[in-house]
């Protein structure tokens, strides 16, 4: 059994996009991107000398978390943070890095597609 500590919380921001209702009342993907930046909240499960075991519980009666993860006390990059400010700063850095990686992947794909079209013509 895991003893959960309700006093200490950890936060991680994530972008979420929600479906919208179409003209027929069905949920569909939005034609215009509509991301929402939302904090996820995690409870402290157990503290160790080097870090924390954190998790999220489906409801307050659950004794076992449905999600559990270890977070270091000393590393700069962490899965979740003790304050919403640190979590938001981490989200910004993660997203900037993700965009940089994706832009490079798009560039590589466009160049490779150009080469494929040249090969096809020959």
N, C-alpha and C positions, 0 to 999 in steps of 0.2 A: 504494500500500500504506500502511496506517495502522499506525504503531508504537504498540502499546498499552503503557501503563505500569501494571504490576501493583501498584505501591506505593501509589498514591493512589486512595481509594474515595470514592464519593458515595452518599448514602442518600435514599430517599423512602418514607415510609410510605403504605400503601394498605389499604383494607378489602377483604377477599375473603370470599366466602361459598361454601362447598363443598357439593356435592350429598351426599345421604345415601342409604343403601340402604333400599329399601322391603321389605315382607314377601316379595315375589317375587324379591328380589336385584337389582332394577333400581335404577339411580341416578336420584333424583328431587330436586326442590327440597324443602327442609325446610319443614314446616308452621310451625315456630317459627324465626324468624330466628337465624342462628348466625354472625355475622360474626367474622372473625379479623383483627386488625391486624398486618400483616406488613411488614417493611422490604424494599424492593427495593434491590439493590446495583448500582452502575454503576462502570465503570472509567474512569479518565482516558485519553482518546485523545490529546489535544493541549492544551497550555496556550497561551493567547494573552495579550497584555498586558491585555486587558479581561475575559477570562473563560476558560472551559474548554469543550472539546468532550468530552462524556462519552458512554458507550455501554454496551451489553450485548452480549455475544458468546454465540452458541449453545453453543460449546464452546471449549476452550483451543487448538484447532488452527485455528480460524477467524481469518483475517487481517482480515476486514471485519466490523464490528459489524452485527447484525441490527436494532439500534435505535441512533440517534445523535441527540444534542441539544446545543445550545449553552447554557451557564449563565453568567450574568454574575457577576463578582467583587464588584460593588458594590451591586446592588439588594437591597432587603429581601426581596421575594418571589422565590423561585427554584424551579426545578423539583426540584432535589436539593441536598443539603447535605453538608458534609464530616464532620459528626458525626451520630450517631443521635439525640442530644438535640435538636439544631436541627431535624432532620427530623421528629421527633415533635411538637415545638412547632408547626411549620408545618402538620402534619396536623390538629392540634387547631384551629388558626385557620381553615384551609380548610373543615373540616367544620362548625364553628360558623357560618361565613358561608353555606355551602351550605344548612344547616338553616333559617337566617333567610330565604333566598331562597325555599326550597320552601314554608315556612309562608305566605309572602305569596302565592305562586302558588296554594296550596290555598284561601286566603281569596278570592282573585279568582274562582277556578273555582266555589266554592260560591255566591258572590253572583250570578255570571252564570247559574248553573243555576237559582237562584231566580227571576231575571228571565225566563228561558226558560219556566219553568212558569207564571208569571203570564200571559205572552203567549199560551201555549197555551190557557189557560182562557178568555180573552176571545174 
